[in-house]
Amino acid sequence: MATAAKSADGATSTNGVAIVAENLTAGYQKLKEKVRLTALADISLTVRKSEFIALVGPSGCGKTTFINVVAGLLPPWSGTVTVNGEPITGPGPDRAMVFQNYALMPWRTVEENIKLPFEFQGKGRYSEEEINPRVSHYIELVGLAGFERSFPYELSGGMLQRVGIARALVAEPDILLADEPFAAVDAMSREAMQGELERIIEKTGQTVIFITHSIEEALILADRVAVISYRPGRLREIVDVTFERPRYSYDVKADPRFAPLREHVWGLLRAEALGATRGELET
C-alpha cells in the first residue's frame, strides 16, 4: 500500500488517484421539521489508488455521510466527488461497502450471502462457472473454508464480519468502504480481524476508506488518518502513518513512534469530542 505525500489540504499527487473530493458539502433533509442538517462542510480530500485512509472524529461529524457520498447513496449539496476521474452518479460495481452490523440475510448460507453482489448486477452478466470459483477463492481468503453451507446463526461475530468482507470483495471492486466494521465484535476478535483485513488488502490491492472511533485501530491499519471536526464536519488534519508493513507481523503498538502519534491524534480530537458530548446533551 502506498504512503502518500501530504499537502496543506491533505491532497496527494494526481498520479494514480482513486477518489477526489473538492469542497464537498453534504447532509440530510429533516422532513418533519422541514430543515436541512449539514453533516459535512467544504471537505477536500484526495485518495490514491491502493491507499488505506481512516476517518476518525466524534459521532455525528459526517464520517458515514462521506462514504455514503462516495458510494453513490447520497448526492452532494455542493462541491464534487469523482471516482477514477468520473463524477459519481450512483452506486456502482467499482465500490463496495462493509457494514458494522454485517447486514447478512439470515436465511442464506455463507456461500449464498457472498454471491449476493452478482445477483444485484443482473442475471447473465456472470455465469456460474465464473461465480463459483471466485466465491470459493474469497471464502478461502477470509478463512471460512469449511463453513460455506453454514447459516449466520451458526457463526461467531468475527466470522459474520468475515462473510461481510468476502461479500464486499467478491465482485473485486476498486474501492472498499468500511463503516466501523469491527465495532460489534469482541476485543480479541477485533485485533485478529485488523490483521486479517491488512493481510487481505495486501493481496487484493483495493483502495480503502475506513471509519473508526478507535485511534489505535486507525493507526494500526491506515496509511493516513483524516481527522474530522464535530458537525458540520470539516477536515482538521491529515496525519501520515509511516509504520512498516505488514503490520500484522509485529506489535506495532510497541513501536516508540506509536504513542506520540496516538497522543497527537487524540489532541486533535479531544476538544471535538467534548463539543460532541455537549451537543448531544443540548439536543
C-alpha positions as CSV (number, residue, x, y, z in Angstrom):
1,M,0.0,0.0,0.0
2,A,1.2,3.5,-0.8
3,T,2.2,6.0,1.8
4,A,1.1,9.3,0.3
5,A,2.8,12.6,0.4
6,K,0.8,15.3,2.2
7,S,-0.1,18.8,1.1
8,A,-1.7,21.5,3.2
9,D,-5.2,20.3,2.4
10,G,-4.4,16.7,2.7
11,A,-4.3,16.1,-1.0
12,T,-1.8,13.9,-2.7
13,S,-0.2,13.7,-6.1
14,T,-2.6,13.5,-9.1
15,N,-0.8,10.3,-10.3
16,G,-2.8,7.1,-9.5
17,V,-5.7,8.9,-7.9
18,A,-8.8,6.9,-6.9
19,I,-11.1,9.5,-5.2
20,V,-11.1,13.2,-5.3
21,A,-13.5,15.3,-3.1
22,E,-13.4,19.0,-3.7
23,N,-15.2,21.5,-1.4
24,L,-17.8,18.8,-0.6
25,T,-20.8,19.8,1.5
26,A,-23.5,17.2,2.2
27,G,-26.2,16.4,4.7
28,Y,-29.8,15.3,5.2
29,Q,-33.2,16.8,4.9
30,K,-35.3,16.5,8.1
31,L,-38.7,16.2,6.5
32,K,-40.8,16.7,9.6
33,E,-39.1,19.9,10.7
34,K,-38.5,21.0,7.0
35,V,-34.9,21.8,7.8
36,R,-31.6,20.6,6.4
37,L,-28.9,19.2,8.6
38,T,-25.4,19.9,7.3
39,A,-23.2,16.9,8.1
40,L,-20.1,17.8,6.1
41,A,-18.9,21.3,5.1
42,D,-16.2,22.1,2.5
43,I,-14.3,18.8,2.6
44,S,-11.4,18.4,0.2
45,L,-9.6,15.1,0.2
46,T,-7.7,13.1,-2.4
47,V,-7.2,9.4,-2.0
48,R,-4.6,7.5,-4.1
49,K,-5.2,4.1,-5.6
50,S,-4.4,1.2,-3.1
51,E,-4.2,3.7,-0.3
52,F,-5.8,2.9,3.1
53,I,-7.4,6.1,4.6
54,A,-9.0,6.0,8.1
55,L,-11.6,8.6,9.0
56,V,-11.8,9.5,12.8
57,G,-13.9,12.0,14.5
58,P,-16.7,12.3,17.1
59,S,-20.2,10.8,16.5
60,G,-22.2,13.0,14.2
61,C,-19.2,14.6,12.4
62,G,-20.2,13.2,9.0
63,K,-17.9,10.2,8.5
64,T,-20.6,7.9,7.3
65,T,-22.0,10.8,5.2
66,F,-18.7,11.0,3.4
67,I,-18.6,7.3,2.4
68,N,-22.3,7.4,1.5
69,V,-21.5,10.1,-1.0
70,V,-18.5,8.1,-2.3
71,A,-20.8,5.0,-2.5
72,G,-23.3,7.0,-4.6
73,L,-26.0,6.6,-2.0
74,L,-26.2,10.3,-1.2
75,P,-25.8,13.3,-3.6
76,P,-23.6,16.2,-2.6
77,W,-25.3,19.5,-1.8
78,S,-22.3,21.3,-3.3
79,G,-18.8,20.6,-4.4
80,T,-17.7,17.5,-6.4
81,V,-16.6,13.9,-5.8
82,T,-15.0,11.8,-8.5
83,V,-14.0,8.1,-8.6
84,N,-11.3,7.2,-11.0
85,G,-11.8,10.5,-12.7
86,E,-15.5,10.2,-13.2
87,P,-18.3,12.0,-11.4
88,I,-20.4,9.8,-9.1
89,T,-23.9,9.3,-10.4
90,G,-25.0,6.4,-8.2
91,P,-23.8,3.1,-6.8
92,G,-21.5,1.0,-9.0
93,P,-19.6,-2.3,-9.0
94,D,-16.3,-0.4,-8.6
95,R,-17.3,0.4,-5.0
96,A,-18.4,-2.0,-2.2
97,M,-19.3,-1.4,1.4
98,V,-18.7,-3.3,4.7
99,F,-21.1,-2.5,7.4
100,Q,-20.9,-2.6,11.2
101,N,-23.8,-4.9,11.7
102,Y,-22.9,-7.4,9.0
103,A,-26.2,-6.9,7.1
104,L,-26.4,-10.6,6.2
105,M,-29.5,-12.5,5.1
106,P,-30.2,-15.0,7.9
107,W,-32.0,-17.5,5.6
108,R,-29.0,-17.7,3.3
109,T,-25.8,-19.7,3.8
110,V,-22.3,-18.2,3.9
111,E,-21.9,-19.1,0.2
112,E,-25.3,-17.7,-0.8
113,N,-24.7,-14.4,1.1
114,I,-21.3,-13.9,-0.6
115,K,-22.9,-14.5,-4.0
116,L,-25.4,-11.6,-3.5
117,P,-23.4,-8.9,-5.4
118,F,-23.6,-10.9,-8.6
119,E,-27.4,-11.0,-8.3
120,F,-27.5,-7.2,-7.9
121,Q,-25.6,-6.9,-11.1
122,G,-28.2,-8.8,-13.0
123,K,-28.6,-12.3,-14.3
124,G,-26.5,-13.3,-17.3
125,R,-23.6,-10.9,-16.6
126,Y,-21.6,-13.7,-14.9
127,S,-22.0,-17.5,-15.4
128,E,-22.0,-19.9,-12.6
129,E,-18.7,-21.2,-13.9
130,E,-17.3,-17.7,-13.3
131,I,-19.0,-17.0,-10.0
132,N,-18.4,-20.3,-8.1
133,P,-14.5,-20.3,-8.2
134,R,-14.5,-16.6,-7.2
135,V,-16.8,-17.2,-4.3
136,S,-14.6,-20.2,-3.2
137,H,-11.5,-18.0,-3.5
138,Y,-12.8,-15.3,-1.2
139,I,-14.2,-17.8,1.3
140,E,-10.7,-19.2,1.5
141,L,-9.1,-15.8,1.6
142,V,-11.1,-14.7,4.7
143,G,-10.5,-18.0,6.5
144,L,-14.0,-19.5,6.2
145,A,-13.3,-22.7,4.2
146,G,-15.5,-25.4,5.6
147,F,-18.3,-23.0,6.6
148,E,-19.7,-22.5,3.0
149,R,-23.1,-24.0,3.9
150,S,-23.4,-22.6,7.4
151,F,-26.1,-20.1,8.2
152,P,-25.4,-16.8,10.0
153,Y,-26.9,-18.0,13.4
154,E,-24.2,-20.7,13.4
155,L,-21.3,-18.3,13.2
156,S,-19.5,-16.1,15.7
157,G,-19.4,-12.3,15.4
158,G,-15.9,-12.4,13.9
159,M,-16.9,-15.0,11.4
160,L,-20.0,-13.0,10.4
161,Q,-17.8,-10.0,9.7
162,R,-15.6,-12.2,7.6
163,V,-18.6,-13.1,5.5
164,G,-19.4,-9.3,5.1
165,I,-15.8,-8.7,3.9
166,A,-15.8,-11.6,1.5
167,R,-19.2,-10.4,0.1
168,A,-17.7,-6.9,-0.4
169,L,-14.6,-8.2,-2.1
170,V,-16.1,-11.0,-4.3
171,A,-17.1,-8.6,-7.1
172,E,-13.5,-7.3,-7.0
173,P,-14.3,-3.6,-6.6
174,D,-11.6,-0.9,-6.9
175,I,-12.7,0.7,-3.7
176,L,-13.7,-0.7,-0.3
177,L,-15.8,1.5,2.0
178,A,-15.9,0.2,5.6
179,D,-18.2,1.8,8.2
180,E,-16.9,0.7,11.6
181,P,-16.8,-2.9,10.5
182,F,-15.2,-4.3,13.8
183,A,-17.2,-2.2,16.3
184,A,-19.6,-5.1,17.0
185,V,-17.1,-7.8,17.7
186,D,-15.2,-8.5,21.0
187,A,-11.7,-7.0,21.6
188,M,-9.8,-10.2,20.8
189,S,-11.7,-10.8,17.6
190,R,-11.2,-7.1,16.7
191,E,-7.5,-7.3,16.9
192,A,-7.5,-10.6,14.9
193,M,-9.7,-9.0,12.2
194,Q,-7.4,-6.0,11.9
195,G,-4.6,-8.2,11.0
196,E,-6.8,-10.2,8.6
197,L,-8.0,-7.1,6.9
198,E,-4.5,-5.8,6.3
199,R,-3.4,-9.2,5.0
200,I,-6.4,-9.4,2.6
201,I,-6.0,-5.9,1.3
202,E,-2.2,-6.5,0.8
203,K,-3.2,-9.3,-1.5
204,T,-6.1,-7.7,-3.3
205,G,-4.8,-4.1,-3.6
206,Q,-8.1,-2.2,-3.0
207,T,-8.3,1.4,-2.1
208,V,-9.9,1.6,1.4
209,I,-11.8,4.3,3.3
210,F,-12.3,3.0,6.8
211,I,-14.4,4.7,9.5
212,T,-13.5,4.0,13.1
213,H,-13.8,5.6,16.6
214,S,-10.6,3.9,17.7
215,I,-7.5,6.0,17.3
216,E,-5.3,2.9,17.8
217,E,-7.2,1.0,15.1
218,A,-6.8,3.8,12.7
219,L,-3.0,3.9,13.3
220,I,-2.7,0.2,13.1
221,L,-4.4,0.0,9.7
222,A,-4.1,3.2,7.8
223,D,-1.6,4.9,5.5
224,R,-3.1,8.2,6.5
225,V,-5.7,9.3,9.1
226,A,-8.1,12.0,8.3
227,V,-9.3,13.8,11.4
228,I,-12.8,15.3,11.1
229,S,-14.2,18.0,13.3
230,Y,-17.6,18.0,15.0
231,R,-20.7,18.8,13.0
232,P,-20.7,20.2,10.4
233,G,-17.6,18.0,9.7
234,R,-14.5,19.7,8.4
235,L,-11.1,18.2,7.7
236,R,-8.9,19.3,10.6
237,E,-5.7,17.5,9.6
238,I,-4.3,14.6,7.6
239,V,-1.9,12.5,9.7
240,D,0.7,10.4,7.9
241,V,1.3,6.9,9.3
242,T,4.6,5.5,8.3
243,F,5.0,2.3,10.3
244,E,6.4,-0.5,8.2
245,R,4.1,-3.1,6.6
246,P,2.9,-5.7,7.1
247,R,1.9,-4.5,10.5
248,Y,0.2,-7.8,11.4
249,S,3.6,-9.4,11.6
250,Y,4.7,-7.4,14.6
251,D,3.4,-5.5,17.6
252,V,3.1,-2.0,16.0
253,K,1.8,-0.6,19.3
254,A,5.2,-1.3,20.8
255,D,6.9,1.0,18.2
256,P,8.2,4.0,20.1
257,R,6.6,6.3,17.5
258,F,3.1,4.9,18.2
259,A,2.3,6.6,21.5
260,P,3.3,10.1,20.4
261,L,1.3,9.7,17.2
262,R,-1.7,8.5,19.1
263,E,-1.4,11.5,21.5
264,H,-1.2,13.9,18.6
265,V,-4.4,12.5,17.0
266,W,-6.2,12.5,20.4
267,G,-5.1,16.1,20.9
268,L,-6.8,17.0,17.7
269,L,-10.0,15.1,18.7
270,R,-10.2,16.0,22.4
271,A,-12.0,19.3,22.0
272,E,-14.2,17.9,19.3
273,A,-15.2,15.0,21.5
274,L,-16.2,17.4,24.3
275,G,-18.1,19.5,21.8
276,A,-20.0,16.5,20.5
277,T,-20.9,15.5,24.1
278,R,-22.3,19.0,24.8
279,G,-24.2,19.0,21.6
280,E,-25.9,15.7,22.4
281,L,-26.8,17.0,25.9
282,E,-28.4,20.1,24.4
283,T,-30.5,18.3,21.7
